[in-house]
Amino acid sequence: MGALDDFAEITKANEPLGPYTFLKIGGPAEYLVQPRTVPELAAVVQRCTTLRIPFRVLGGGVNLLVRDEPVAGAVIRLSAPAFTEVKVDGTRVRAGCGAGLPALISEAARHGLAGFEGLVGIPATVGGALRCNAGDRTGEIGQFVRRVEVLDDRGQVDVRDRDELRFAESASNLDDAVLLAAEFALERDATEAIVKRMRKAWILRKAAQPFSFQAAARMFKNPRGMNATTLIEQAGLARTRVGGAEVSERNANYVVAHPGTSARDVLRLLELVQSKVRERSGIELQREIVVW
């Protein structure tokens, strides 16, 4: 394992990344590292920085496309309890950034804390949701954040307080190497009312997503004041297919990866959609899907 021999217990060499993503495709990581504690994570990051080993953090793999070729360096996955715990203290909720967003939402609701209902149905980790300020016009996760604990590329822990944070549509200024945990401030409400809003949000969001059994990811950001799905449909691209990659019949802004799909298929489909939309409307769609 060479450079990461000291971390053999938490490291897998040449580990396929496809199973860790929603699209279920992509090449292997040179190293997949799954730390058990914050100090262990810090030591890994320090080692990577010292030896100039590139490293990335793998969240839920929701909007991630891993190329067919091997991914050089270390891919860090925060799946241990130290990074996934959710705690409630009064109207404050602290969540590890490796926790699934559904776990955060359900724990808040269980304690009669409102605010996260509009996030129901978004498949992400807390960290991923923070980086892209997950949400919609009914509410975004950024509006509830009070502080975020981060780790820099030297392995040092720091805290970003509310006045340092900036959230915009599908974006934030949280560009730190690793997001560790976040604290949110919510308001009390009747659990029954919260659950009712959650059910409504679930129905609406699931109706606009591919079927749950499909390997799929959202392709493009909505241009300001416009809707990417509508632009793709108007370009006549519904159900367009390149190899095993297909524009979803349920929402044209999703790519569905059928069995046997390669990352190259997905990339070619993305380029085709961008080109056709540009030709028809003059709009340049910006990728929401992240490519490694």
Backbone as CSV, one residue per row, in Angstrom:
resi,resn,N_x,N_y,N_z,CA_x,CA_y,CA_z,C_x,C_y,C_z
1,MET,0.828,-1.206,0.000,0.000,0.000,0.000,0.864,1.259,0.000
2,GLY,2.165,1.074,0.310,3.109,2.162,0.159,2.879,3.323,1.100
3,ALA,2.534,4.481,0.539,2.438,5.726,1.285,1.454,5.677,2.449
4,LEU,0.453,4.811,2.367,-0.569,4.759,3.423,-0.507,3.454,4.217
5,ASP,0.682,2.856,4.278,0.855,1.600,5.024,0.407,1.716,6.471
6,ASP,0.628,2.878,7.083,0.272,3.064,8.495,-1.239,3.005,8.717
7,PHE,-2.011,3.117,7.640,-3.473,3.143,7.755,-4.113,1.914,7.104
8,ALA,-3.384,0.802,7.127,-3.840,-0.411,6.439,-5.198,-0.901,6.944
9,GLU,-5.458,-0.710,8.247,-6.711,-1.216,8.820,-7.941,-0.507,8.266
10,ILE,-7.763,0.702,7.781,-8.917,1.479,7.305,-8.834,1.776,5.808
11,THR,-7.911,1.123,5.125,-7.684,1.429,3.709,-7.856,0.196,2.825
12,LYS,-8.522,0.395,1.689,-8.647,-0.640,0.659,-7.978,-0.118,-0.611
13,ALA,-7.109,-0.922,-1.193,-6.426,-0.514,-2.417,-7.226,-0.971,-3.630
14,ASN,-7.231,-0.145,-4.657,-7.910,-0.462,-5.919,-9.365,-0.878,-5.699
15,GLU,-10.058,-0.096,-4.891,-11.457,-0.391,-4.551,-12.406,0.218,-5.582
16,PRO,-13.255,-0.581,-6.243,-14.225,-0.041,-7.206,-15.148,0.971,-6.537
17,LEU,-15.345,2.121,-7.186,-16.160,3.177,-6.599,-17.614,3.135,-7.052
18,GLY,-17.896,2.428,-8.134,-19.268,2.363,-8.643,-20.304,2.034,-7.583
19,PRO,-20.079,1.004,-6.749,-21.070,0.639,-5.737,-21.358,1.731,-4.713
20,TYR,-20.480,2.728,-4.603,-20.668,3.803,-3.632,-21.379,5.015,-4.237
21,THR,-21.782,4.925,-5.496,-22.453,6.041,-6.162,-23.844,5.636,-6.632
22,PHE,-24.701,6.632,-6.878,-26.058,6.356,-7.342,-26.076,5.843,-8.776
23,LEU,-25.098,6.244,-9.577,-25.057,5.777,-10.960,-24.492,4.362,-11.080
24,LYS,-23.800,3.886,-10.044,-23.279,2.512,-9.971,-22.251,2.198,-11.052
25,ILE,-21.521,3.225,-11.503,-20.503,3.002,-12.523,-19.231,3.773,-12.145
26,GLY,-18.119,3.403,-12.786,-16.876,4.131,-12.552,-15.727,3.223,-12.161
27,GLY,-14.515,3.734,-12.319,-13.312,2.975,-12.031,-12.984,2.898,-10.549
28,PRO,-11.872,2.238,-10.217,-11.487,2.048,-8.814,-10.690,3.224,-8.253
29,ALA,-10.733,3.374,-6.941,-9.887,4.342,-6.257,-8.545,3.688,-5.969
30,GLU,-7.475,4.447,-6.137,-6.157,3.917,-5.773,-6.170,3.494,-4.306
31,TYR,-6.741,4.370,-3.461,-6.947,4.042,-2.047,-8.342,4.511,-1.649
32,LEU,-9.115,3.665,-1.002,-10.357,4.084,-0.361,-10.107,4.027,1.134
33,VAL,-10.179,5.181,1.796,-9.855,5.274,3.222,-11.124,5.621,4.002
34,GLN,-11.415,4.821,5.050,-12.606,5.039,5.860,-12.192,5.197,7.330
35,PRO,-11.811,6.428,7.727,-11.344,6.677,9.101,-12.424,6.369,10.130
36,ARG,-11.970,6.043,11.345,-12.908,5.711,12.417,-13.109,6.853,13.393
37,THR,-12.157,7.783,13.436,-12.223,8.907,14.370,-11.719,10.173,13.678
38,VAL,-11.990,11.315,14.303,-11.495,12.585,13.753,-9.966,12.628,13.772
39,PRO,-9.292,12.228,14.871,-7.821,12.221,14.849,-7.253,11.324,13.750
40,GLU,-7.897,10.184,13.513,-7.436,9.280,12.458,-7.606,9.938,11.081
41,LEU,-8.743,10.604,10.885,-8.979,11.341,9.647,-7.922,12.431,9.474
42,ALA,-7.652,13.182,10.536,-6.668,14.264,10.469,-5.293,13.719,10.086
43,ALA,-4.936,12.558,10.640,-3.632,11.959,10.333,-3.548,11.559,8.862
44,VAL,-4.651,11.028,8.320,-4.683,10.651,6.901,-4.513,11.883,6.019
45,VAL,-5.243,12.934,6.341,-5.163,14.170,5.553,-3.765,14.766,5.618
46,GLN,-3.181,14.774,6.823,-1.817,15.292,6.975,-0.831,14.492,6.123
47,ARG,-0.977,13.167,6.140,-0.074,12.313,5.358,-0.226,12.592,3.863
48,CYS,-1.460,12.704,3.420,-1.705,12.969,2.004,-1.110,14.316,1.590
49,THR,-1.289,15.326,2.436,-0.766,16.659,2.120,0.761,16.658,2.095
50,THR,1.367,16.015,3.094,2.830,15.971,3.178,3.441,15.271,1.973
51,LEU,2.822,14.159,1.555,3.369,13.374,0.446,2.777,13.770,-0.904
52,ARG,1.967,14.837,-0.889,1.336,15.340,-2.113,0.504,14.265,-2.822
53,ILE,-0.213,13.511,-2.005,-1.158,12.532,-2.538,-2.508,13.232,-2.665
54,PRO,-3.082,13.307,-3.859,-4.392,13.955,-3.977,-5.438,13.189,-3.180
55,PHE,-6.356,13.916,-2.539,-7.434,13.234,-1.821,-8.753,13.943,-2.060
56,ARG,-9.819,13.175,-2.006,-11.181,13.681,-2.184,-12.060,13.030,-1.134
57,VAL,-13.172,13.685,-0.837,-14.136,13.120,0.101,-15.333,12.604,-0.688
58,LEU,-15.683,11.353,-0.451,-16.840,10.739,-1.088,-18.016,10.775,-0.123
59,GLY,-19.071,11.483,-0.501,-20.271,11.534,0.332,-21.215,10.406,-0.023
60,GLY,-22.447,10.758,-0.324,-23.418,9.741,-0.687,-23.311,9.296,-2.131
61,GLY,-22.460,9.980,-2.914,-22.299,9.612,-4.322,-23.542,9.889,-5.142
62,VAL,-24.348,10.869,-4.707,-25.650,11.119,-5.335,-25.497,11.701,-6.735
63,ASN,-24.776,12.786,-6.844,-24.593,13.440,-8.140,-23.148,13.336,-8.589
64,LEU,-22.599,12.149,-8.445,-21.197,11.916,-8.776,-21.075,10.923,-9.921
65,LEU,-20.290,11.313,-10.924,-19.945,10.414,-12.014,-18.446,10.135,-11.935
66,VAL,-18.089,8.883,-11.685,-16.686,8.481,-11.639,-16.317,7.957,-13.030
67,ARG,-15.258,8.521,-13.601,-14.824,8.071,-14.926,-14.454,6.586,-14.898
68,ASP,-14.350,5.994,-16.079,-14.056,4.569,-16.179,-12.627,4.237,-15.735
69,GLU,-11.728,5.230,-15.824,-10.329,5.011,-15.469,-10.144,5.059,-13.950
70,PRO,-9.031,4.497,-13.439,-8.756,4.548,-11.997,-8.658,5.986,-11.486
71,VAL,-9.082,6.203,-10.242,-9.005,7.511,-9.590,-7.728,7.545,-8.763
72,ALA,-6.806,8.421,-9.133,-5.515,8.491,-8.441,-5.664,9.083,-7.050
73,GLY,-4.818,8.618,-6.128,-4.799,9.174,-4.785,-5.780,8.501,-3.848
74,ALA,-6.152,9.236,-2.799,-7.020,8.707,-1.747,-8.430,9.256,-1.865
75,VAL,-9.401,8.374,-1.740,-10.801,8.765,-1.632,-11.219,8.469,-0.192
76,ILE,-11.656,9.503,0.522,-11.992,9.369,1.940,-13.500,9.296,2.102
77,ARG,-13.941,8.310,2.842,-15.375,8.114,3.069,-15.665,8.200,4.570
78,LEU,-16.555,9.121,4.950,-16.858,9.367,6.369,-18.106,8.583,6.779
79,SER,-17.939,7.269,6.876,-19.081,6.402,7.161,-19.129,5.901,8.601
80,ALA,-18.094,6.152,9.392,-18.038,5.673,10.778,-18.961,6.496,11.673
81,PRO,-19.385,5.927,12.819,-20.282,6.648,13.734,-19.763,8.024,14.150
82,ALA,-18.454,8.195,14.225,-17.897,9.489,14.627,-18.295,10.607,13.666
83,PHE,-18.684,10.242,12.441,-19.028,11.239,11.428,-20.497,11.212,11.022
84,THR,-21.275,10.326,11.644,-22.674,10.181,11.223,-23.686,10.398,12.340
85,GLU,-23.221,10.715,13.533,-24.126,10.869,14.674,-24.962,12.146,14.560
86,VAL,-26.227,12.046,14.981,-27.125,13.198,15.028,-27.612,13.355,16.465
87,LYS,-27.407,14.543,17.051,-27.807,14.804,18.436,-28.707,16.023,18.503
88,VAL,-29.710,15.958,19.390,-30.632,17.079,19.585,-30.481,17.618,20.994
89,ASP,-30.355,18.953,21.102,-30.257,19.617,22.400,-31.165,20.844,22.349
90,GLY,-32.358,20.706,22.911,-33.336,21.790,22.838,-33.778,21.994,21.400
91,THR,-33.575,23.188,20.871,-33.944,23.459,19.476,-32.712,23.433,18.565
92,ARG,-31.594,22.990,19.103,-30.370,22.868,18.300,-30.131,21.397,17.926
93,VAL,-29.689,21.189,16.708,-29.380,19.842,16.236,-27.950,19.841,15.719
94,ARG,-27.153,18.889,16.179,-25.784,18.736,15.689,-25.699,17.434,14.917
95,ALA,-25.167,17.521,13.705,-25.098,16.331,12.854,-23.722,16.194,12.237
96,GLY,-23.204,14.971,12.236,-21.978,14.691,11.515,-22.234,14.826,10.021
97,CYS,-21.265,15.331,9.292,-21.492,15.587,7.864,-21.503,14.320,7.022
98,GLY,-21.154,13.191,7.633,-21.280,11.919,6.927,-22.653,11.296,7.094
99,ALA,-23.489,11.886,7.956,-24.847,11.364,8.174,-25.701,11.571,6.933
100,GLY,-26.640,10.669,6.719,-27.578,10.852,5.621,-28.560,11.966,5.962
101,LEU,-28.930,12.753,4.974,-29.889,13.828,5.200,-31.210,13.293,5.762
102,PRO,-31.706,12.133,5.300,-32.939,11.596,5.893,-32.837,11.359,7.395
103,ALA,-31.665,10.947,7.873,-31.485,10.725,9.316,-31.597,12.031,10.087
104,LEU,-31.034,13.099,9.536,-31.127,14.414,10.171,-32.571,14.888,10.224
105,ILE,-33.272,14.742,9.115,-34.660,15.202,9.025,-35.552,14.440,9.998
106,SER,-35.417,13.125,10.023,-36.295,12.311,10.872,-36.016,12.522,12.355
107,GLU,-34.742,12.725,12.727,-34.413,12.947,14.136,-34.971,14.287,14.608
108,ALA,-34.872,15.303,13.742,-35.444,16.602,14.091,-36.956,16.498,14.270
109,ALA,-37.620,15.823,13.336,-39.074,15.674,13.403,-39.487,14.907,14.651
110,ARG,-38.718,13.898,15.015,-39.027,13.083,16.196,-39.017,13.916,17.463
111,HIS,-38.234,14.990,17.469,-38.159,15.885,18.628,-39.037,17.126,18.458
112,GLY,-39.917,17.108,17.463,-40.836,18.226,17.276,-40.156,19.490,16.798
113,LEU,-39.119,19.341,15.987,-38.384,20.493,15.465,-38.643,20.648,13.970
114,ALA,-39.124,21.815,13.581,-39.535,22.059,12.199,-38.483,22.851,11.423
115,GLY,-38.529,22.701,10.099,-37.648,23.457,9.215,-37.089,22.634,8.082
116,PHE,-36.885,21.341,8.344,-36.250,20.492,7.343,-37.240,19.775,6.423
117,GLU,-38.536,20.014,6.604,-39.529,19.244,5.852,-39.350,19.356,4.338
118,GLY,-38.971,20.536,3.869,-38.813,20.739,2.429,-37.635,19.993,1.838
119,LEU,-36.792,19.404,2.689,-35.623,18.660,2.217,-35.918,17.177,2.047
120,VAL,-37.113,16.765,2.427,-37.486,15.351,2.335,-37.380,14.874,0.886
121,GLY,-36.795,13.696,0.720,-36.688,13.123,-0.617,-35.410,13.486,-1.341
122,ILE,-34.575,14.349,-0.735,-33.289,14.685,-1.337,-32.265,13.663,-0.840
123,PRO,-31.715,12.856,-1.722,-30.776,11.804,-1.296,-29.365,12.350,-1.202
124,ALA,-28.944,12.732,-0.001,-27.622,13.332,0.161,-27.122,13.094,1.569
125,THR,-25.823,13.281,1.772,-25.297,13.363,3.125,-25.465,14.803,3.600
126,VAL,-25.310,15.013,4.890,-25.396,16.372,5.429,-24.315,17.252,4.803
127,GLY,-23.107,16.706,4.674,-22.021,17.478,4.078,-22.303,17.872,2.639
128,GLY,-22.805,16.913,1.851,-23.136,17.211,0.467,-24.248,18.235,0.363
129,ALA,-25.240,18.127,1.252,-26.358,19.071,1.251,-25.882,20.485,1.590
130,LEU,-24.900,20.592,2.504,-24.367,21.898,2.877,-23.578,22.526,1.729
131,ARG,-22.743,21.736,1.085,-21.912,22.280,0.002,-22.763,22.862,-1.119
132,CYS,-23.885,22.190,-1.434,-24.711,22.673,-2.550,-25.972,23.387,-2.065
133,ASN,-26.069,23.635,-0.744,-27.235,24.308,-0.168,-28.534,23.668,-0.671
134,ALA,-28.679,22.400,-0.368,-29.827,21.628,-0.843,-31.147,22.252,-0.401
135,GLY,-32.144,22.135,-1.273,-33.469,22.645,-0.966,-34.160,23.174,-2.198
136,ASP,-35.251,23.897,-1.973,-36.001,24.495,-3.074,-36.660,25.772,-2.564
137,ARG,-37.656,26.252,-3.278,-38.279,27.526,-2.886,-38.983,27.460,-1.530
138,THR,-39.281,26.250,-1.042,-39.924,26.121,0.263,-38.924,26.215,1.416
139,GLY,-37.633,26.120,1.097,-36.611,26.209,2.136,-35.326,25.519,1.735
140,GLU,-34.200,26.048,2.217,-32.888,25.484,1.935,-32.178,25.202,3.245
141,ILE,-31.283,24.228,3.231,-30.614,23.822,4.464,-29.775,24.962,5.052
142,GLY,-29.230,25.820,4.176,-28.349,26.884,4.635,-28.994,27.861,5.600
143,GLN,-30.308,28.056,5.489,-30.962,29.050,6.343,-31.005,28.627,7.809
144,PHE,-30.753,27.360,8.090,-30.834,26.863,9.465,-29.462,26.643,10.107
145,VAL,-28.398,26.819,9.335,-27.052,26.537,9.834,-26.573,27.625,10.795
146,ARG,-25.972,27.211,11.891,-25.392,28.159,12.833,-23.869,28.071,12.844
147,ARG,-23.324,26.907,12.639,-21.868,26.769,12.542,-21.527,25.436,11.880
148,VAL,-20.356,25.387,11.293,-19.891,24.163,10.642,-18.450,23.905,11.065
149,GLU,-18.187,22.688,11.533,-16.821,22.285,11.872,-16.163,21.705,10.628
150,VAL,-14.945,22.144,10.343,-14.252,21.719,9.123,-12.841,21.257,9.459
151,LEU,-12.234,20.586,8.488,-10.847,20.142,8.599,-10.123,20.662,7.370
152,ASP,-8.995,21.375,7.577,-8.288,21.895,6.413,-7.309,20.854,5.865
153,ASP,-6.593,21.207,4.798,-5.726,20.213,4.169,-4.457,19.925,4.965
154,ARG,-4.296,20.602,6.123,-3.190,20.288,7.031,-3.655,19.412,8.191
155,GLY,-4.953,19.057,8.164,-5.497,18.230,9.220,-5.894,18.989,10.458
156,GLN,-6.044,20.320,10.343,-6.415,21.159,11.485,-7.922,21.405,11.503
157,VAL,-8.530,21.240,12.685,-9.966,21.472,12.839,-10.223,22.964,13.053
158,ASP,-11.246,23.471,12.391,-11.630,24.871,12.554,-13.151,24.948,12.568
159,VAL,-13.684,26.088,12.980,-15.131,26.282,13.026,-15.502,27.482,12.169
160,ARG,-16.485,27.294,11.288,-17.015,28.393,10.483,-18.331,28.833,11.112
161,ASP,-18.329,30.027,11.722,-19.550,30.547,12.335,-20.487,31.125,11.275
162,ARG,-21.717,31.379,11.686,-22.747,31.828,10.755,-22.314,33.039,9.928
163,ASP,-21.653,33.991,10.550,-21.309,35.216,9.825,-20.214,35.004,8.774
164,GLU,-19.575,33.825,8.804,-18.573,33.495,7.785,-19.163,32.718,6.614
165,LEU,-20.385,32.234,6.780,-20.983,31.345,5.788,-21.830,32.110,4.788
166,ARG,-21.771,31.690,3.546,-22.567,32.282,2.479,-23.282,31.160,1.733
167,PHE,-24.589,31.297,1.620,-25.384,30.306,0.897,-26.160,30.993,-0.220
168,ALA,-26.186,30.349,-1.381,-26.950,30.838,-2.523,-27.664,29.652,-3.140
169,GLU,-28.385,29.860,-4.232,-29.099,28.762,-4.872,-28.113,27.710,-5.363
170,SER,-28.239,26.501,-4.813,-27.388,25.360,-5.191,-25.906,25.622,-4.958
171,ALA,-25.566,26.486,-3.989,-24.157,26.808,-3.766,-23.914,27.307,-2.354
172,SER,-22.641,27.189,-1.921,-22.204,27.756,-0.649,-20.721,28.079,-0.763
173,ASN,-20.186,28.754,0.246,-18.752,29.028,0.245,-17.990,28.025,1.107
174,LEU,-18.606,26.882,1.380,-17.952,25.835,2.162,-17.047,25.017,1.238
175,ASP,-15.853,25.539,1.001,-14.914,24.872,0.111,-13.748,24.250,0.872
176,ASP,-13.926,24.049,2.176,-12.885,23.439,2.993,-12.655,21.991,2.563
177,ALA,-11.463,21.480,2.878,-11.103,20.132,2.434,-12.105,19.081,2.910
178,VAL,-12.491,19.150,4.180,-13.423,18.181,4.754,-14.425,18.909,5.640
179,LEU,-15.705,18.600,5.499,-16.720,19.097,6.417,-16.975,18.014,7.454
180,LEU,-16.842,18.368,8.739,-16.947,17.377,9.811,-18.338,17.292,10.421
181,ALA,-18.884,18.439,10.840,-20.176,18.448,11.524,-20.795,19.828,11.409
182,ALA,-22.107,19.879,11.591,-22.812,21.159,11.509,-23.829,21.260,12.633
183,GLU,-24.076,22.494,13.075,-25.102,22.751,14.077,-26.198,23.590,13.451
184,PHE,-27.447,23.180,13.685,-28.604,23.857,13.109,-29.513,24.376,14.214
185,ALA,-30.190,25.491,13.957,-31.177,26.052,14.876,-32.549,25.935,14.233
186,LEU,-33.460,25.226,14.901,-34.803,24.993,14.362,-35.854,25.566,15.308
187,GLU,-37.112,25.446,14.917,-38.214,25.930,15.745,-39.139,24.779,16.098
188,ARG,-39.768,24.888,17.252,-40.662,23.823,17.690,-42.004,23.896,16.965
189,ASP,-42.579,22.724,16.743,-43.910,22.617,16.155,-44.455,21.249,16.529
190,ALA,-45.752,21.065,16.314,-46.370,19.767,16.612,-45.828,18.718,15.647
191,THR,-45.456,17.565,16.191,-44.895,16.501,15.356,-45.850,16.109,14.243
192,GLU,-47.164,16.090,14.543,-48.147,15.706,13.536,-48.129,16.667,12.343
193,ALA,-47.996,17.956,12.628,-47.954,18.963,11.556,-46.682,18.812,10.729
194,ILE,-45.573,18.521,11.410,-44.294,18.335,10.708,-44.379,17.124,9.776
195,VAL,-44.895,16.019,10.290,-44.997,14.798,9.493,-45.912,15.002,8.281
196,LYS,-46.983,15.750,8.467,-47.890,16.024,7.356,-47.172,16.773,6.233
197,ARG,-46.372,17.767,6.604,-45.605,18.513,5.595,-44.543,17.632,4.949
198,MET,-43.953,16.734,5.731,-42.949,15.820,5.186,-43.559,14.893,4.138
199,ARG,-44.749,14.390,4.422,-45.413,13.488,3.464,-45.717,14.205,2.160
200,LYS,-46.176,15.449,2.261,-46.485,16.227,1.067,-45.225,16.462,0.231
201,ALA,-44.138,16.831,0.904,-42.878,17.075,0.207,-42.361,15.801,-0.455
202,TRP,-42.516,14.679,0.237,-42.071,13.383,-0.297,-42.810,13.051,-1.589
203,ILE,-44.113,13.196,-1.584,-44.927,12.874,-2.764,-44.538,13.758,-3.946
204,LEU,-44.412,15.052,-3.701,-44.087,15.982,-4.783,-42.695,15.714,-5.355
205,ARG,-41.715,15.476,-4.471,-40.349,15.288,-4.964,-40.195,13.950,-5.674
206,LYS,-40.780,12.883,-5.139,-40.639,11.570,-5.761,-41.325,11.508,-7.118
207,ALA,-42.392,12.291,-7.294,-43.086,12.311,-8.579,-42.227,12.938,-9.672
208,ALA,-41.231,13.737,-9.267,-40.381,14.435,-10.233,-38.986,13.814,-10.314
209,GLN,-38.840,12.580,-9.817,-37.552,11.891,-9.858,-37.696,10.558,-10.579
210,PRO,-36.592,10.006,-11.102,-36.656,8.658,-11.693,-37.128,7.644,-10.661
211,PHE,-37.521,6.465,-11.129,-37.953,5.408,-10.223,-36.802,5.040,-9.281
212,SER,-37.152,4.655,-8.053,-36.132,4.392,-7.036,-35.218,3.227,-7.400
213,PHE,-35.681,2.315,-8.253,-34.854,1.175,-8.626,-33.850,1.527,-9.726
214,GLN,-33.946,2.714,-10.294,-33.058,3.111,-11.379,-31.791,3.793,-10.850
215,ALA,-30.661,3.511,-11.492,-29.416,4.208,-11.188,-29.453,5.526,-11.937
216,ALA,-29.557,6.628,-11.213,-29.792,7.913,-11.874,-29.132,9.056,-11.125
217,ALA,-28.949,10.181,-11.829,-28.386,11.389,-11.217,-28.898,12.606,-11.966
218,ARG,-29.013,13.708,-11.253,-29.462,14.966,-11.841,-28.314,15.560,-12.662
219,MET,-28.617,16.044,-13.875,-27.566,16.450,-14.800,-27.134,17.909,-14.690
220,PHE,-28.101,18.854,-14.729,-27.753,20.264,-14.874,-28.433,21.155,-13.827
221,LYS,-27.770,22.285,-13.534,-28.362,23.290,-12.671,-29.429,24.056,-13.438
222,ASN,-30.396,24.590,-12.727,-31.398,25.449,-13.360,-30.781,26.814,-13.654
223,PRO,-30.814,27.263,-14.908,-30.340,28.624,-15.191,-31.218,29.617,-14.430
224,ARG,-30.667,30.780,-14.113,-31.419,31.766,-13.331,-32.755,32.082,-14.004
225,GLY,-33.839,31.887,-13.243,-35.168,32.202,-13.735,-35.712,31.208,-14.747
226,MET,-35.008,30.091,-14.943,-35.445,29.103,-15.934,-35.379,27.713,-15.325
227,ASN,-35.879,26.730,-16.072,-35.928,25.355,-15.590,-35.210,24.447,-16.581
228,ALA,-34.169,23.749,-16.103,-33.378,22.901,-16.990,-34.215,21.780,-17.597
229,THR,-35.113,21.213,-16.812,-35.966,20.131,-17.320,-36.785,20.605,-18.516
230,THR,-37.381,21.777,-18.397,-38.195,22.324,-19.489,-37.350,22.577,-20.735
231,LEU,-36.160,23.130,-20.551,-35.275,23.409,-21.684,-34.893,22.122,-22.416
232,ILE,-34.641,21.065,-21.663,-34.263,19.779,-22.269,-35.451,19.169,-23.018
233,GLU,-36.628,19.263,-22.423,-37.828,18.749,-23.095,-38.122,19.527,-24.372
234,GLN,-37.979,20.852,-24.309,-38.250,21.682,-25.482,-37.274,21.401,-26.624
235,ALA,-36.101,20.885,-26.287,-35.115,20.522,-27.311,-35.382,19.139,-27.878
236,GLY,-36.483,18.513,-27.427,-36.875,17.210,-27.960,-35.978,16.073,-27.524
237,LEU,-35.449,16.164,-26.306,-34.454,15.185,-25.871,-34.981,14.131,-24.901
238,ALA,-36.257,14.158,-24.586,-36.811,13.155,-23.667,-36.529,11.754,-24.187
239,ARG,-35.978,10.906,-23.323,-35.673,9.501,-23.613,-34.542,9.325,-24.626
240,THR,-33.799,10.389,-24.916,-32.617,10.264,-25.773,-31.612,9.338,-25.092
241,ARG,-30.978,8.485,-25.888,-30.072,7.483,-25.312,-28.734,7.459,-26.035
242,VAL,-27.662,7.355,-25.266,-26.316,7.171,-25.796,-25.727,5.966,-25.075
243,GLY,-25.516,4.877,-25.793,-25.071,3.653,-25.131,-26.091,3.240,-24.094
244,GLY,-25.636,3.041,-22.854,-26.565,2.660,-21.790,-27.114,3.829,-21.003
245,ALA,-26.719,5.059,-21.370,-27.171,6.258,-20.650,-28.376,6.864,-21.350
246,GLU,-29.432,7.159,-20.583,-30.681,7.642,-21.170,-31.238,8.821,-20.375
247,VAL,-31.819,9.785,-21.080,-32.542,10.874,-20.432,-33.811,10.286,-19.825
248,SER,-34.047,10.515,-18.544,-35.170,9.907,-17.840,-36.521,10.317,-18.429
249,GLU,-37.420,9.361,-18.522,-38.768,9.654,-19.007,-39.590,10.384,-17.944
250,ARG,-39.197,10.292,-16.687,-39.958,10.937,-15.611,-39.504,12.371,-15.365
251,ASN,-38.236,12.648,-15.609,-37.709,14.002,-15.452,-36.509,14.124,-16.389
252,ALA,-36.640,14.967,-17.404,-35.620,15.055,-18.453,-34.290,15.612,-17.970
253,ASN,-34.226,16.098,-16.734,-32.953,16.584,-16.215,-32.214,15.519,-15.417
254,TYR,-32.625,14.276,-15.556,-31.924,13.160,-14.922,-31.399,12.220,-15.988
255,VAL,-30.199,11.699,-15.756,-29.665,10.645,-16.602,-29.851,9.324,-15.860
256,VAL,-30.326,8.328,-16.589,-30.491,6.983,-16.040,-29.408,6.091,-16.645
257,ALA,-28.670,5.397,-15.796,-27.614,4.493,-16.259,-28.137,3.060,-16.221
258,HIS,-28.426,2.520,-17.386,-28.898,1.135,-17.472,-27.727,0.170,-17.274
259,PRO,-27.995,-1.096,-16.965,-26.905,-2.062,-16.779,-25.955,-2.054,-17.975
260,GLY,-24.657,-2.030,-17.689,-23.661,-2.025,-18.747,-23.227,-0.644,-19.207
261,THR,-23.811,0.394,-18.606,-23.455,1.766,-18.977,-22.027,2.082,-18.543
262,SER,-21.310,2.817,-19.375,-19.976,3.297,-19.016,-20.057,4.781,-18.678
263,ALA,-19.048,5.269,-17.985,-18.990,6.702,-17.698,-18.883,7.488,-18.997
264,ARG,-18.211,6.920,-19.981,-18.097,7.577,-21.290,-19.475,7.788,-21.916
265,ASP,-20.370,6.809,-21.756,-21.742,6.955,-22.273,-22.421,8.166,-21.639
266,VAL,-22.288,8.285,-20.328,-22.929,9.391,-19.604,-22.357,10.725,-20.056
267,LEU,-21.046,10.814,-20.167,-20.404,12.054,-20.590,-20.844,12.462,-21.997
268,ARG,-20.952,11.499,-22.888,-21.387,11.797,-24.259,-22.835,12.282,-24.265
269,LEU,-23.676,11.701,-23.400,-25.065,12.145,-23.323,-25.144,13.567,-22.775
270,LEU,-24.360,13.864,-21.735,-24.338,15.213,-21.173,-23.941,16.239,-22.238
271,GLU,-22.916,15.915,-23.006,-22.449,16.826,-24.055,-23.509,17.014,-25.136
272,LEU,-24.215,15.926,-25.482,-25.268,16.008,-26.488,-26.404,16.909,-26.013
273,VAL,-26.825,16.735,-24.760,-27.911,17.552,-24.214,-27.500,19.025,-24.179
274,GLN,-26.305,19.306,-23.703,-25.821,20.690,-23.674,-25.840,21.307,-25.075
275,SER,-25.361,20.549,-26.049,-25.271,21.042,-27.428,-26.648,21.336,-28.015
276,LYS,-27.591,20.414,-27.838,-28.932,20.576,-28.414,-29.695,21.723,-27.752
277,VAL,-29.553,21.861,-26.432,-30.219,22.958,-25.720,-29.621,24.290,-26.163
278,ARG,-28.296,24.327,-26.320,-27.635,25.548,-26.777,-28.118,25.944,-28.173
279,GLU,-28.249,24.959,-29.054,-28.701,25.224,-30.422,-30.118,25.778,-30.446
280,ARG,-30.973,25.233,-29.601,-32.386,25.620,-29.654,-32.673,26.918,-28.911
281,SER,-32.053,27.099,-27.739,-32.421,28.230,-26.881,-31.316,29.255,-26.657
282,GLY,-30.094,28.890,-27.011,-28.978,29.778,-26.739,-28.507,29.731,-25.295
283,ILE,-29.093,28.840,-24.499,-28.734,28.711,-23.083,-27.638,27.658,-22.919
284,GLU,-26.605,28.016,-22.171,-25.520,27.073,-21.872,-25.786,26.442,-20.508
285,LEU,-26.219,25.191,-20.505,-26.497,24.506,-19.239,-25.199,24.192,-18.502
286,GLN,-25.217,24.402,-17.196,-24.056,24.119,-16.344,-24.290,22.810,-15.602
287,ARG,-23.297,21.955,-15.625,-23.444,20.645,-14.981,-23.709,20.762,-13.485
288,GLU,-24.632,19.958,-13.022,-24.805,19.783,-11.592,-24.073,18.513,-11.165
289,ILE,-24.015,17.571,-12.070,-23.314,16.315,-11.796,-21.814,16.597,-11.729
290,VAL,-21.155,16.024,-10.732,-19.709,16.213,-10.531,-18.978,15.044,-11.167
291,VAL,-17.949,15.351,-11.930,-17.202,14.308,-12.625,-15.815,14.163,-12.016
292,TRP,-15.467,12.954,-11.616,-14.117,12.656,-11.115,-13.316,11.991,-12.231
